[in-house]
């Protein structure tokens, strides 16, 4: 006859040569003891469902040490004391009275748990960020934008949320991420918010998440002002001279920025296949320009000499150490220049582009529509209805303007070199520009 089990009895049962099942009277619960050598003890419930014998395994036996109390978290599959096993057995038999099969429901729960784990792994921040970049950013943006997005994810976002599911990211997580970046890089904090916000909006559109974006209501952490920095003629001369200390790749890169006025990513990615040697024209395909328009840049003799001297191997990239990949490491080169130049006001690579535009207009009186054509801006003279009918490329005017600009750079550089005491602290003297 079955007996009512006690904790002391459960602990004292010794394994034999055969498997044992010891019933707990009145509960449907069984203590299962495996034979030697394992002697493992576990709990199970036996019952009949649709007139067939069924068994529900609850979990291994837990014998708490003296002074320990029962955990409130009682689940099938975890180690269980006698009291916990009895509770689960009672719950299982209650389901049976409702016409439900507790063993079948356990298997369904296990399958659902596995499915949830698979989905959770698929929805990790790393996996979803990779899908976002490959299926959205790459298709809708130019290469420079893709690189910026990828860099911010790899250096700022993913290291702070490793292994997390996108479903677990909260507004507090976003704010903490931005506050950490904003401590010393406020502009980057704003860029990170813009990218993360677009990322979560994309997830909502793809039905990856079905809740409010954790970026909702988050304000940019830093106030930004539109940059107005224009390098003076003297600063341009000093920058040109300083670029000679950057080596065979970054030196030409900086000089081509100054001579052409094109964007950093466009100059860095210049390819031999984009250059017409006979016409000495560099034509950027639409996929490499910000506005998606093909853009022809006439090369002055000075710019052509730099490009021609940059030939390195059989690769297509002009500015490259190997010819296989475009130049990179802009921040490192910028830090080198800052150590050499020590300008009174901070400057960026993009300030070079603004400076070229300004000096073309102010110093050389180049008409606005030609300046816009040189830097591939669709505004002003070619915006709106006027742009539909004005298809002129102003090739001759652009070439004339860029050649005059290159000659002006030669003049101001020669003037700066004629007074070396005023040029660059550390190499030519101690006076700052």
Secondary structure, DSSP 8 states (H G I E B T S, - for coil): --B---HHHHHH----SS-EEEEETTTTEEEEE--TTT--EEEEEEEEETTEEEEEEEEEB----TT----S---TTS-B-HHHHHHHHHHHHHHHHTT--HHHHHHHHHHHHHHHHHHHHHTBHHHHHHHHIIIIIHHHS-HHHHHHHHHHIIIIIGGGSTT-BGGG--HHHHHHHHHHHHTT-HHHHHHHHHHHHHHHHHHHHTTS--S--TTTT---SS----------HHHHHHHHHHGGGGHHHHHHHHHHHHHH---HHHHHT-BGGGEETTTTEEEE-GGGSTTS--EEEE--HHHHHHHHHT--TT-SBSS-SSSSS----HHHHHHHHHHHH--SS---HHHHHHHHHHHHHHTT---HHHHHHHHT--SGGGSHHHHHH-----HHHHHHHHHHHHHHHHHHHHHHHHTGGGS-BTTTBS---
